[in-house]
Amino acid sequence: MIALVAYVLLGIGSACALIGAMGIVRFPDVYNRIHANTVVVVGGAILTMMGAGILGGLNIFTIKAIVIAVFLFLTNPVSAHAIARAAHRSKVKLWRRSVVDKLEEEKS
Amino acid sequence: MIHELIGVLIAIFGACIICAVRAVLGPTAPDRVVAIDAIAALMTTSLVLLGIYYNASIYLDVALVYAFLTFIGTLAIAKYLEGKEVGT
């Protein structure tokens, strides 16, 4: 039963990593690509780490894997926000079919 | 040794190669930063998987330090792109 949970987590994690990587290539814009980056980190990396930690059995490896997963889960929004704000400040254009830019309205 | 982890590792390396396409092509600098951030997270995951596969604890220590340095590097590059001095 525990192994089944681990295999499901590993499968969902691998699928999320591949789908998010395709999103990073295919999306038209920096701000859309940050969304796909979040899919890769939270879906791919963290779910895969949890699955591998469960599959390895409860020992020091599981504790360390959970620590790394929590660290990634806490720091990914911070770095995504920093990159998005830096891209907007350095005047990277939005996609031509994007409809709203509240930060630009706020500044003007 | 848990041999199913090798398949997951192959999927993660495939995702890394797909992300590297955007890191090479990317029209602006934030595109490359986003792609390399994703590659670094996937590399951290592959280090954790290798540590559990080989039953060696050193890989997980390396993975923790690598995740930390990636976070610091991303924040530094974001500050640089914003046009500010790092440390203000």
N, CA and C atoms of all chains as a GROMACS GRO file, in nm:
protein
  588
    1MET      N    1   0.084  -0.121   0.000
    1MET     CA    2   0.000   0.000   0.000
    1MET      C    3   0.087   0.125   0.000
    2ILE      N    4   0.189   0.126   0.089
    2ILE     CA    5   0.281   0.240   0.093
    2ILE      C    6   0.355   0.251  -0.041
    3ALA      N    7   0.396   0.135  -0.096
    3ALA     CA    8   0.467   0.137  -0.223
    3ALA      C    9   0.378   0.190  -0.334
    4LEU      N   10   0.248   0.159  -0.327
    4LEU     CA   11   0.156   0.209  -0.430
    4LEU      C   12   0.147   0.362  -0.426
    5VAL      N   13   0.138   0.416  -0.303
    5VAL     CA   14   0.136   0.563  -0.288
    5VAL      C   15   0.263   0.624  -0.345
    6ALA      N   16   0.378   0.559  -0.316
    6ALA     CA   17   0.506   0.611  -0.366
    6ALA      C   18   0.511   0.608  -0.518
    7TYR      N   19   0.462   0.497  -0.578
    7TYR     CA   20   0.466   0.489  -0.724
    7TYR      C   21   0.375   0.593  -0.788
    8VAL      N   22   0.256   0.617  -0.726
    8VAL     CA   23   0.166   0.720  -0.780
    8VAL      C   24   0.232   0.857  -0.773
    9LEU      N   25   0.298   0.886  -0.659
    9LEU     CA   26   0.366   1.015  -0.646
    9LEU      C   27   0.478   1.030  -0.749
   10LEU      N   28   0.556   0.921  -0.770
   10LEU     CA   29   0.665   0.928  -0.868
   10LEU      C   30   0.611   0.948  -1.010
   11GLY      N   31   0.500   0.879  -1.042
   11GLY     CA   32   0.442   0.895  -1.177
   11GLY      C   33   0.390   1.035  -1.201
   12ILE      N   34   0.316   1.090  -1.102
   12ILE     CA   35   0.263   1.225  -1.119
   12ILE      C   36   0.378   1.326  -1.126
   13GLY      N   37   0.484   1.302  -1.046
   13GLY     CA   38   0.597   1.394  -1.049
   13GLY      C   39   0.669   1.394  -1.182
   14SER      N   40   0.692   1.274  -1.239
   14SER     CA   41   0.759   1.270  -1.369
   14SER      C   42   0.674   1.337  -1.476
   15ALA      N   43   0.541   1.311  -1.474
   15ALA     CA   44   0.453   1.373  -1.574
   15ALA      C   45   0.454   1.524  -1.559
   16CYS      N   46   0.451   1.574  -1.434
   16CYS     CA   47   0.452   1.719  -1.413
   16CYS      C   48   0.583   1.780  -1.461
   17ALA      N   49   0.696   1.709  -1.440
   17ALA     CA   50   0.824   1.764  -1.485
   17ALA      C   51   0.827   1.776  -1.636
   18LEU      N   52   0.781   1.671  -1.705
   18LEU     CA   53   0.783   1.677  -1.852
   18LEU      C   54   0.686   1.782  -1.905
   19ILE      N   55   0.565   1.788  -1.847
   19ILE     CA   56   0.466   1.884  -1.897
   19ILE      C   57   0.511   2.027  -1.869
   20GLY      N   58   0.570   2.050  -1.750
   20GLY     CA   59   0.617   2.184  -1.720
   20GLY      C   60   0.734   2.225  -1.809
   21ALA      N   61   0.822   2.128  -1.842
   21ALA     CA   62   0.933   2.160  -1.932
   21ALA      C   63   0.880   2.198  -2.070
   22MET      N   64   0.780   2.123  -2.118
   22MET     CA   65   0.718   2.161  -2.246
   22MET      C   66   0.654   2.298  -2.237
   23GLY      N   67   0.594   2.330  -2.122
   23GLY     CA   68   0.535   2.462  -2.105
   23GLY      C   69   0.640   2.571  -2.109
   24ILE      N   70   0.757   2.545  -2.048
   24ILE     CA   71   0.863   2.646  -2.052
   24ILE      C   72   0.907   2.672  -2.195
   25VAL      N   73   0.910   2.567  -2.279
   25VAL     CA   74   0.949   2.590  -2.418
   25VAL      C   75   0.837   2.657  -2.496
   26ARG      N   76   0.712   2.618  -2.473
   26ARG     CA   77   0.606   2.657  -2.565
   26ARG      C   78   0.538   2.789  -2.531
   27PHE      N   79   0.542   2.832  -2.404
   27PHE     CA   80   0.466   2.951  -2.368
   27PHE      C   81   0.527   3.076  -2.432
   28PRO      N   82   0.446   3.178  -2.459
   28PRO     CA   83   0.493   3.288  -2.543
   28PRO      C   84   0.565   3.401  -2.470
   29ASP      N   85   0.578   3.396  -2.338
   29ASP     CA   86   0.605   3.518  -2.264
   29ASP      C   87   0.683   3.483  -2.137
   30VAL      N   88   0.759   3.578  -2.084
   30VAL     CA   89   0.834   3.549  -1.961
   30VAL      C   90   0.737   3.518  -1.847
   31TYR      N   91   0.630   3.595  -1.838
   31TYR     CA   92   0.540   3.582  -1.723
   31TYR      C   93   0.462   3.451  -1.730
   32ASN      N   94   0.432   3.404  -1.852
   32ASN     CA   95   0.370   3.272  -1.864
   32ASN      C   96   0.470   3.161  -1.832
   33ARG      N   97   0.596   3.184  -1.870
   33ARG     CA   98   0.698   3.080  -1.845
   33ARG      C   99   0.727   3.065  -1.696
   34ILE      N  100   0.709   3.174  -1.619
   34ILE     CA  101   0.726   3.161  -1.474
   34ILE      C  102   0.620   3.069  -1.416
   35HIS      N  103   0.501   3.075  -1.472
   35HIS     CA  104   0.395   2.982  -1.430
   35HIS      C  105   0.435   2.836  -1.456
   36ALA      N  106   0.493   2.809  -1.574
   36ALA     CA  107   0.537   2.673  -1.605
   36ALA      C  108   0.654   2.631  -1.515
   37ASN      N  109   0.739   2.727  -1.479
   37ASN     CA  110   0.850   2.699  -1.387
   37ASN      C  111   0.796   2.652  -1.252
   38THR      N  112   0.688   2.714  -1.206
   38THR     CA  113   0.628   2.671  -1.080
   38THR      C  114   0.574   2.529  -1.090
   39VAL      N  115   0.518   2.495  -1.207
   39VAL     CA  116   0.472   2.356  -1.225
   39VAL      C  117   0.587   2.259  -1.215
   40VAL      N  118   0.702   2.293  -1.277
   40VAL     CA  119   0.818   2.204  -1.271
   40VAL      C  120   0.865   2.186  -1.127
   41VAL      N  121   0.877   2.297  -1.053
   41VAL     CA  122   0.936   2.286  -0.919
   41VAL      C  123   0.839   2.220  -0.822
   42VAL      N  124   0.716   2.273  -0.811
   42VAL     CA  125   0.625   2.219  -0.710
   42VAL      C  126   0.572   2.082  -0.751
   43GLY      N  127   0.529   2.070  -0.878
   43GLY     CA  128   0.475   1.942  -0.920
   43GLY      C  129   0.582   1.838  -0.942
   44GLY      N  130   0.685   1.875  -1.020
   44GLY     CA  131   0.784   1.776  -1.056
   44GLY      C  132   0.879   1.743  -0.944
   45ALA      N  133   0.952   1.845  -0.896
   45ALA     CA  134   1.060   1.818  -0.801
   45ALA      C  135   1.007   1.769  -0.667
   46ILE      N  136   0.908   1.840  -0.610
   46ILE     CA  137   0.868   1.808  -0.473
   46ILE      C  138   0.793   1.676  -0.467
   47LEU      N  139   0.702   1.651  -0.563
   47LEU     CA  140   0.628   1.524  -0.560
   47LEU      C  141   0.723   1.407  -0.582
   48THR      N  142   0.822   1.423  -0.673
   48THR     CA  143   0.916   1.314  -0.696
   48THR      C  144   1.001   1.287  -0.572
   49MET      N  145   1.046   1.394  -0.505
   49MET     CA  146   1.123   1.375  -0.382
   49MET      C  147   1.042   1.304  -0.275
   50MET      N  148   0.914   1.344  -0.260
   50MET     CA  149   0.830   1.277  -0.159
   50MET      C  150   0.812   1.131  -0.193
   51GLY      N  151   0.789   1.099  -0.322
   51GLY     CA  152   0.771   0.961  -0.362
   51GLY      C  153   0.894   0.878  -0.336
   52ALA      N  154   1.012   0.935  -0.371
   52ALA     CA  155   1.136   0.860  -0.350
   52ALA      C  156   1.164   0.841  -0.201
   53GLY      N  157   1.132   0.944  -0.121
   53GLY     CA  158   1.153   0.932   0.023
   53GLY      C  159   1.064   0.826   0.085
   54ILE      N  160   0.938   0.820   0.037
   54ILE     CA  161   0.848   0.716   0.089
   54ILE      C  162   0.896   0.578   0.045
   55LEU      N  163   0.943   0.569  -0.081
   55LEU     CA  164   0.985   0.438  -0.133
   55LEU      C  165   1.111   0.388  -0.065
   56GLY      N  166   1.198   0.481  -0.018
   56GLY     CA  167   1.321   0.438   0.046
   56GLY      C  168   1.302   0.387   0.189
   57GLY      N  169   1.182   0.403   0.244
   57GLY     CA  170   1.160   0.364   0.382
   57GLY      C  171   1.195   0.477   0.475
   58LEU      N  172   1.147   0.466   0.599
   58LEU     CA  173   1.165   0.578   0.691
   58LEU      C  174   1.303   0.571   0.756
   59ASN      N  175   1.394   0.657   0.709
   59ASN     CA  176   1.526   0.668   0.771
   59ASN      C  177   1.576   0.809   0.752
   60ILE      N  178   1.705   0.829   0.766
   60ILE     CA  179   1.759   0.965   0.759
   60ILE      C  180   1.742   1.026   0.621
   61PHE      N  181   1.738   0.941   0.516
   61PHE     CA  182   1.721   0.992   0.380
   61PHE      C  183   1.585   1.059   0.364
   62THR      N  184   1.482   0.998   0.424
   62THR     CA  185   1.348   1.055   0.413
   62THR      C  186   1.342   1.192   0.480
   63ILE      N  187   1.406   1.203   0.596
   63ILE     CA  188   1.405   1.331   0.668
   63ILE      C  189   1.474   1.438   0.584
   64LYS      N  190   1.591   1.402   0.528
   64LYS     CA  191   1.664   1.501   0.448
   64LYS      C  192   1.587   1.538   0.322
   65ALA      N  193   1.524   1.438   0.258
   65ALA     CA  194   1.445   1.469   0.138
   65ALA      C  195   1.329   1.562   0.171
   66ILE      N  196   1.265   1.542   0.287
   66ILE     CA  197   1.154   1.630   0.325
   66ILE      C  198   1.205   1.770   0.354
   67VAL      N  199   1.324   1.780   0.416
   67VAL     CA  200   1.382   1.914   0.441
   67VAL      C  201   1.408   1.987   0.310
   68ILE      N  202   1.467   1.915   0.211
   68ILE     CA  203   1.495   1.979   0.082
   68ILE      C  204   1.365   2.018   0.013
   69ALA      N  205   1.262   1.931   0.021
   69ALA     CA  206   1.134   1.962  -0.044
   69ALA      C  207   1.068   2.084   0.018
   70VAL      N  208   1.072   2.095   0.151
   70VAL     CA  209   1.013   2.212   0.218
   70VAL      C  210   1.090   2.338   0.181
   71PHE      N  211   1.224   2.326   0.170
   71PHE     CA  212   1.304   2.443   0.131
   71PHE      C  213   1.268   2.490  -0.009
   72LEU      N  214   1.256   2.396  -0.104
   72LEU     CA  215   1.217   2.435  -0.240
   72LEU      C  216   1.077   2.495  -0.241
   73PHE      N  217   0.987   2.436  -0.163
   73PHE     CA  218   0.848   2.484  -0.161
   73PHE      C  219   0.839   2.625  -0.106
   74LEU      N  220   0.928   2.660  -0.011
   74LEU     CA  221   0.923   2.794   0.046
   74LEU      C  222   0.995   2.896  -0.042
   75THR      N  223   1.104   2.855  -0.110
   75THR     CA  224   1.183   2.955  -0.182
   75THR      C  225   1.140   2.975  -0.326
   76ASN      N  226   1.064   2.882  -0.385
   76ASN     CA  227   1.028   2.900  -0.525
   76ASN      C  228   0.937   3.021  -0.547
   77PRO      N  229   0.835   3.050  -0.463
   77PRO     CA  230   0.756   3.171  -0.486
   77PRO      C  231   0.837   3.298  -0.474
   78VAL      N  232   0.934   3.299  -0.381
   78VAL     CA  233   1.017   3.418  -0.363
   78VAL      C  234   1.098   3.447  -0.489
   79SER      N  235   1.164   3.342  -0.542
   79SER     CA  236   1.247   3.367  -0.661
   79SER      C  237   1.160   3.398  -0.782
   80ALA      N  238   1.041   3.335  -0.792
   80ALA     CA  239   0.953   3.364  -0.906
   80ALA      C  240   0.906   3.509  -0.901
   81HIS      N  241   0.872   3.556  -0.781
   81HIS     CA  242   0.830   3.696  -0.768
   81HIS      C  243   0.943   3.791  -0.800
   82ALA      N  244   1.065   3.758  -0.756
   82ALA     CA  245   1.179   3.846  -0.783
   82ALA      C  246   1.207   3.853  -0.932
   83ILE      N  247   1.201   3.738  -1.001
   83ILE     CA  248   1.228   3.740  -1.146
   83ILE      C  249   1.120   3.818  -1.219
   84ALA      N  250   0.993   3.799  -1.178
   84ALA     CA  251   0.885   3.868  -1.247
   84ALA      C  252   0.895   4.019  -1.229
   85ARG      N  253   0.930   4.062  -1.106
   85ARG     CA  254   0.940   4.205  -1.083
   85ARG      C  255   1.060   4.264  -1.157
   86ALA      N  256   1.171   4.187  -1.162
   86ALA     CA  257   1.287   4.236  -1.235
   86ALA      C  258   1.258   4.244  -1.384
   87ALA      N  259   1.185   4.145  -1.437
   87ALA     CA  260   1.152   4.149  -1.580
   87ALA      C  261   1.062   4.268  -1.611
   88HIS      N  262   0.967   4.296  -1.521
   88HIS     CA  263   0.878   4.409  -1.546
   88HIS      C  264   0.952   4.541  -1.534
   89ARG      N  265   1.045   4.550  -1.437
   89ARG     CA  266   1.120   4.675  -1.423
   89ARG      C  267   1.216   4.697  -1.538
   90SER      N  268   1.271   4.588  -1.595
   90SER     CA  269   1.362   4.605  -1.708
   90SER      C  270   1.286   4.606  -1.840
   91LYS      N  271   1.154   4.629  -1.832
   91LYS     CA  272   1.070   4.658  -1.948
   91LYS      C  273   1.068   4.545  -2.052
   92VAL      N  274   1.052   4.420  -2.003
   92VAL     CA  275   1.025   4.310  -2.094
   92VAL      C  276   0.878   4.319  -2.133
   93LYS      N  277   0.853   4.312  -2.265
   93LYS     CA  278   0.716   4.330  -2.314
   93LYS      C  279   0.628   4.211  -2.277
   94LEU      N  280   0.500   4.241  -2.252
   94LEU     CA  281   0.402   4.134  -2.238
   94LEU      C  282   0.372   4.077  -2.376
   95TRP      N  283   0.307   3.959  -2.377
   95TRP     CA  284   0.263   3.901  -2.502
   95TRP      C  285   0.158   3.994  -2.562
   96ARG      N  286   0.147   3.994  -2.696
   96ARG     CA  287   0.057   4.092  -2.758
   96ARG      C  288  -0.089   4.064  -2.726
   97ARG      N  289  -0.124   3.941  -2.688
   97ARG     CA  290  -0.263   3.912  -2.657
   97ARG      C  291  -0.291   3.910  -2.508
   98SER      N  292  -0.195   3.952  -2.425
   98SER     CA  293  -0.223   3.968  -2.282
   98SER      C  294  -0.314   4.089  -2.264
   99VAL      N  295  -0.407   4.080  -2.170
   99VAL     CA  296  -0.512   4.181  -2.166
   99VAL      C  297  -0.494   4.282  -2.054
  100VAL      N  298  -0.426   4.247  -1.945
  100VAL     CA  299  -0.424   4.340  -1.833
  100VAL      C  300  -0.284   4.346  -1.775
  101ASP      N  301  -0.242   4.465  -1.732
  101ASP     CA  302  -0.113   4.484  -1.667
  101ASP      C  303  -0.133   4.583  -1.552
  102LYS      N  304  -0.169   4.533  -1.438
  102LYS     CA  305  -0.206   4.620  -1.326
  102LYS      C  306  -0.088   4.699  -1.273
  103LEU      N  307   0.034   4.640  -1.281
  103LEU     CA  308   0.151   4.710  -1.227
  103LEU      C  309   0.182   4.834  -1.310
  104GLU      N  310   0.165   4.823  -1.443
  104GLU     CA  311   0.187   4.938  -1.529
  104GLU      C  312   0.086   5.048  -1.499
  105GLU      N  313  -0.042   5.010  -1.480
  105GLU     CA  314  -0.144   5.109  -1.446
  105GLU      C  315  -0.113   5.174  -1.312
  106GLU      N  316  -0.062   5.094  -1.220
  106GLU     CA  317  -0.029   5.146  -1.088
  106GLU      C  318   0.081   5.251  -1.095
  107LYS      N  319   0.182   5.226  -1.182
  107LYS     CA  320   0.296   5.317  -1.187
  107LYS      C  321   0.260   5.448  -1.258
  108SER      N  322   0.173   5.441  -1.359
  108SER     CA  323   0.144   5.561  -1.437
  108SER      C  324   0.038   5.648  -1.370
  109MET      N  325   1.883  -0.115  -0.349
  109MET     CA  326   1.868  -0.052  -0.479
  109MET      C  327   1.726  -0.067  -0.529
  110ILE      N  328   1.665   0.045  -0.563
  110ILE     CA  329   1.528   0.046  -0.611
  110ILE      C  330   1.533   0.083  -0.758
  111HIS      N  331   1.515  -0.017  -0.846
  111HIS     CA  332   1.546   0.008  -0.986
  111HIS      C  333   1.441   0.092  -1.057
  112GLU      N  334   1.324   0.112  -0.995
  112GLU     CA  335   1.224   0.197  -1.060
  112GLU      C  336   1.268   0.343  -1.066
  113LEU      N  337   1.360   0.380  -0.975
  113LEU     CA  338   1.404   0.520  -0.973
  113LEU      C  339   1.480   0.558  -1.099
  114ILE      N  340   1.538   0.458  -1.169
  114ILE     CA  341   1.612   0.488  -1.291
  114ILE      C  342   1.518   0.544  -1.399
  115GLY      N  343   1.397   0.491  -1.408
  115GLY     CA  344   1.301   0.543  -1.505
  115GLY      C  345   1.263   0.687  -1.475
  116VAL      N  346   1.242   0.717  -1.345
  116VAL     CA  347   1.211   0.854  -1.306
  116VAL      C  348   1.327   0.946  -1.339
  117LEU      N  349   1.451   0.896  -1.319
  117LEU     CA  350   1.569   0.976  -1.352
  117LEU      C  351   1.576   1.007  -1.500
  118ILE      N  352   1.539   0.908  -1.584
  118ILE     CA  353   1.541   0.932  -1.729
  118ILE      C  354   1.439   1.039  -1.766
  119ALA      N  355   1.319   1.033  -1.704
  119ALA     CA  356   1.218   1.135  -1.732
  119ALA      C  357   1.266   1.273  -1.689
  120ILE      N  358   1.335   1.280  -1.575
  120ILE     CA  359   1.381   1.410  -1.526
  120ILE      C  360   1.491   1.466  -1.615
  121PHE      N  361   1.580   1.379  -1.665
  121PHE     CA  362   1.683   1.429  -1.756
  121PHE      C  363   1.624   1.473  -1.888
  122GLY      N  364   1.518   1.403  -1.934
  122GLY     CA  365   1.448   1.451  -2.055
  122GLY      C  366   1.389   1.588  -2.035
  123ALA      N  367   1.328   1.611  -1.918
  123ALA     CA  368   1.273   1.743  -1.888
  123ALA      C  369   1.383   1.848  -1.883
  124CYS      N  370   1.502   1.810  -1.831
  124CYS     CA  371   1.615   1.904  -1.828
  124CYS      C  372   1.657   1.944  -1.968
  125ILE      N  373   1.660   1.846  -2.060
  125ILE     CA  374   1.703   1.876  -2.197
  125ILE      C  375   1.601   1.968  -2.264
  126ILE      N  376   1.471   1.943  -2.238
  126ILE     CA  377   1.368   2.029  -2.298
  126ILE      C  378   1.381   2.172  -2.243
  127CYS      N  379   1.411   2.184  -2.112
  127CYS     CA  380   1.428   2.319  -2.056
  127CYS      C  381   1.552   2.387  -2.113
  128ALA      N  382   1.656   2.308  -2.142
  128ALA     CA  383   1.779   2.368  -2.194
  128ALA      C  384   1.757   2.430  -2.331
  129VAL      N  385   1.657   2.380  -2.406
  129VAL     CA  386   1.624   2.443  -2.534
  129VAL      C  387   1.584   2.589  -2.512
  130ARG      N  388   1.498   2.612  -2.410
  130ARG     CA  389   1.458   2.750  -2.383
  130ARG      C  390   1.573   2.831  -2.328
  131ALA      N  391   1.661   2.768  -2.250
  131ALA     CA  392   1.775   2.843  -2.196
  131ALA      C  393   1.869   2.886  -2.308
  132VAL      N  394   1.877   2.808  -2.416
  132VAL     CA  395   1.961   2.849  -2.529
  132VAL      C  396   1.889   2.951  -2.616
  133LEU      N  397   1.760   2.926  -2.644
  133LEU     CA  398   1.688   3.011  -2.739
  133LEU      C  399   1.649   3.146  -2.681
  134GLY      N  400   1.613   3.144  -2.550
  134GLY     CA  401   1.538   3.252  -2.488
  134GLY      C  402   1.568   3.392  -2.535
  135PRO      N  403   1.469   3.470  -2.577
  135PRO     CA  404   1.499   3.600  -2.634
  135PRO      C  405   1.553   3.700  -2.531
  136THR      N  406   1.505   3.696  -2.410
  136THR     CA  407   1.550   3.793  -2.310
  136THR      C  408   1.622   3.721  -2.197
  137ALA      N  409   1.688   3.798  -2.111
  137ALA     CA  410   1.762   3.739  -1.999
  137ALA      C  411   1.670   3.672  -1.897
  138PRO      N  412   1.554   3.728  -1.858
  138PRO     CA  413   1.469   3.657  -1.762
  138PRO      C  414   1.420   3.521  -1.811
  139ASP      N  415   1.404   3.504  -1.944
  139ASP     CA  416   1.369   3.371  -1.996
  139ASP      C  417   1.475   3.268  -1.959
  140ARG      N  418   1.601   3.306  -1.980
  140ARG     CA  419   1.709   3.212  -1.948
  140ARG      C  420   1.715   3.184  -1.798
  141VAL      N  421   1.691   3.289  -1.718
  141VAL     CA  422   1.695   3.268  -1.573
  141VAL      C  423   1.586   3.170  -1.530
  142VAL      N  424   1.466   3.185  -1.587
  142VAL     CA  425   1.356   3.095  -1.552
  142VAL      C  426   1.389   2.951  -1.591
  143ALA      N  427   1.443   2.933  -1.713
  143ALA     CA  428   1.474   2.798  -1.759
  143ALA      C  429   1.584   2.735  -1.674
  144ILE      N  430   1.685   2.814  -1.636
  144ILE     CA  431   1.796   2.757  -1.559
  144ILE      C  432   1.751   2.730  -1.415
  145ASP      N  433   1.656   2.809  -1.366
  145ASP     CA  434   1.600   2.780  -1.233
  145ASP      C  435   1.527   2.646  -1.233
  146ALA      N  436   1.451   2.620  -1.340
  146ALA     CA  437   1.382   2.491  -1.350
  146ALA      C  438   1.482   2.377  -1.361
  147ILE      N  439   1.589   2.397  -1.440
  147ILE     CA  440   1.691   2.292  -1.454
  147ILE      C  441   1.757   2.263  -1.319
  148ALA      N  442   1.781   2.370  -1.241
  148ALA     CA  443   1.847   2.349  -1.111
  148ALA      C  444   1.756   2.272  -1.016
  149ALA      N  445   1.624   2.302  -1.018
  149ALA     CA  446   1.533   2.226  -0.932
  149ALA      C  447   1.529   2.079  -0.973
  150LEU      N  448   1.530   2.054  -1.104
  150LEU     CA  449   1.529   1.914  -1.150
  150LEU      C  450   1.660   1.844  -1.115
  151MET      N  451   1.771   1.916  -1.119
  151MET     CA  452   1.900   1.855  -1.081
  151MET      C  453   1.903   1.823  -0.932
  152THR      N  454   1.843   1.911  -0.850
  152THR     CA  455   1.833   1.880  -0.707
  152THR      C  456   1.753   1.752  -0.685
  153THR      N  457   1.642   1.740  -0.761
  153THR     CA  458   1.562   1.617  -0.751
  153THR      C  459   1.641   1.495  -0.792
  154SER      N  460   1.721   1.508  -0.899
  154SER     CA  461   1.796   1.391  -0.944
  154SER      C  462   1.904   1.354  -0.843
  155LEU      N  463   1.960   1.454  -0.773
  155LEU     CA  464   2.058   1.421  -0.668
  155LEU      C  465   1.992   1.346  -0.554
  156VAL      N  466   1.869   1.387  -0.516
  156VAL     CA  467   1.797   1.316  -0.410
  156VAL      C  468   1.768   1.173  -0.452
  157LEU      N  469   1.726   1.156  -0.578
  157LEU     CA  470   1.696   1.020  -0.627
  157LEU      C  471   1.823   0.935  -0.629
  158LEU      N  472   1.936   0.992  -0.670
  158LEU     CA  473   2.061   0.916  -0.672
  158LEU      C  474   2.103   0.878  -0.531
  159GLY      N  475   2.083   0.969  -0.435
  159GLY     CA  476   2.118   0.937  -0.297
  159GLY      C  477   2.036   0.823  -0.242
  160ILE      N  478   1.907   0.820  -0.277
  160ILE     CA  479   1.824   0.709  -0.228
  160ILE      C  480   1.855   0.581  -0.304
  161TYR      N  481   1.893   0.594  -0.433
  161TYR     CA  482   1.923   0.475  -0.513
  161TYR      C  483   2.052   0.408  -0.465
  162TYR      N  484   2.157   0.488  -0.446
  162TYR     CA  485   2.284   0.430  -0.402
  162TYR      C  486   2.294   0.416  -0.252
  163ASN      N  487   2.193   0.463  -0.177
  163ASN     CA  488   2.191   0.453  -0.031
  163ASN      C  489   2.311   0.527   0.029
  164ALA      N  490   2.343   0.643  -0.028
  164ALA     CA  491   2.458   0.722   0.017
  164ALA      C  492   2.409   0.859   0.059
  165SER      N  493   2.449   0.901   0.177
  165SER     CA  494   2.394   1.023   0.235
  165SER      C  495   2.455   1.150   0.178
  166ILE      N  496   2.574   1.138   0.114
  166ILE     CA  497   2.645   1.259   0.069
  166ILE      C  498   2.570   1.329  -0.042
  167TYR      N  499   2.496   1.253  -0.125
  167TYR     CA  500   2.421   1.315  -0.233
  167TYR      C  501   2.315   1.411  -0.179
  168LEU      N  502   2.253   1.376  -0.066
  168LEU     CA  503   2.147   1.462  -0.014
  168LEU      C  504   2.204   1.590   0.046
  169ASP      N  505   2.323   1.582   0.105
  169ASP     CA  506   2.388   1.704   0.153
  169ASP      C  507   2.420   1.797   0.037
  170VAL      N  508   2.474   1.737  -0.071
  170VAL     CA  509   2.505   1.817  -0.190
  170VAL      C  510   2.378   1.880  -0.246
  171ALA      N  511   2.268   1.804  -0.244
  171ALA     CA  512   2.141   1.856  -0.297
  171ALA      C  513   2.092   1.975  -0.215
  172LEU      N  514   2.106   1.967  -0.083
  172LEU     CA  515   2.061   2.078   0.003
  172LEU      C  516   2.142   2.205  -0.024
  173VAL      N  517   2.274   2.190  -0.033
  173VAL     CA  518   2.359   2.306  -0.061
  173VAL      C  519   2.330   2.361  -0.200
  174TYR      N  520   2.304   2.274  -0.295
  174TYR     CA  521   2.278   2.317  -0.432
  174TYR      C  522   2.148   2.396  -0.440
  175ALA      N  523   2.045   2.350  -0.369
  175ALA     CA  524   1.918   2.423  -0.368
  175ALA      C  525   1.937   2.561  -0.307
  176PHE      N  526   2.014   2.568  -0.199
  176PHE     CA  527   2.037   2.696  -0.132
  176PHE      C  528   2.112   2.793  -0.224
  177LEU      N  529   2.219   2.743  -0.290
  177LEU     CA  530   2.297   2.831  -0.377
  177LEU      C  531   2.218   2.875  -0.499
  178THR      N  532   2.129   2.788  -0.548
  178THR     CA  533   2.045   2.828  -0.661
  178THR      C  534   1.952   2.942  -0.624
  179PHE      N  535   1.895   2.934  -0.504
  179PHE     CA  536   1.806   3.040  -0.457
  179PHE      C  537   1.881   3.173  -0.446
  180ILE      N  538   2.000   3.169  -0.385
  180ILE     CA  539   2.079   3.291  -0.372
  180ILE      C  540   2.115   3.348  -0.508
  181GLY      N  541   2.156   3.259  -0.600
  181GLY     CA  542   2.194   3.306  -0.733
  181GLY      C  543   2.080   3.367  -0.810
  182THR      N  544   1.960   3.307  -0.797
  182THR     CA  545   1.845   3.363  -0.866
  182THR      C  546   1.810   3.502  -0.812
  183LEU      N  547   1.817   3.518  -0.680
  183LEU     CA  548   1.787   3.649  -0.623
  183LEU      C  549   1.891   3.752  -0.666
  184ALA      N  550   2.019   3.710  -0.674
  184ALA     CA  551   2.124   3.803  -0.715
  184ALA      C  552   2.104   3.847  -0.859
  185ILE      N  553   2.068   3.751  -0.948
  185ILE     CA  554   2.047   3.787  -1.088
  185ILE      C  555   1.925   3.878  -1.102
  186ALA      N  556   1.820   3.853  -1.020
  186ALA     CA  557   1.702   3.938  -1.026
  186ALA      C  558   1.735   4.080  -0.983
  187LYS      N  559   1.817   4.092  -0.878
  187LYS     CA  560   1.858   4.226  -0.834
  187LYS      C  561   1.939   4.296  -0.943
  188TYR      N  562   2.026   4.218  -1.010
  188TYR     CA  563   2.109   4.278  -1.116
  188TYR      C  564   2.023   4.325  -1.232
  189LEU      N  565   1.924   4.245  -1.271
  189LEU     CA  566   1.838   4.284  -1.383
  189LEU      C  567   1.754   4.406  -1.348
  190GLU      N  568   1.723   4.419  -1.219
  190GLU     CA  569   1.643   4.533  -1.176
  190GLU      C  570   1.723   4.662  -1.178
  191GLY      N  571   1.856   4.651  -1.187
  191GLY     CA  572   1.939   4.770  -1.198
  191GLY      C  573   1.983   4.826  -1.065
  192LYS      N  574   1.971   4.745  -0.958
  192LYS     CA  575   2.011   4.793  -0.827
  192LYS      C  576   2.144   4.730  -0.788
  193GLU      N  577   2.207   4.789  -0.685
  193GLU     CA  578   2.323   4.725  -0.626
  193GLU      C  579   2.276   4.607  -0.543
  194VAL      N  580   2.354   4.497  -0.546
  194VAL     CA  581   2.322   4.385  -0.459
  194VAL      C  582   2.358   4.423  -0.316
  195GLY      N  583   2.264   4.408  -0.226
  195GLY     CA  584   2.291   4.439  -0.087
  195GLY      C  585   2.218   4.562  -0.036
  196THR      N  586   2.140   4.627  -0.122
  196THR     CA  587   2.061   4.741  -0.077
  196THR      C  588   1.916   4.700  -0.063
   0.00000   0.00000   0.00000
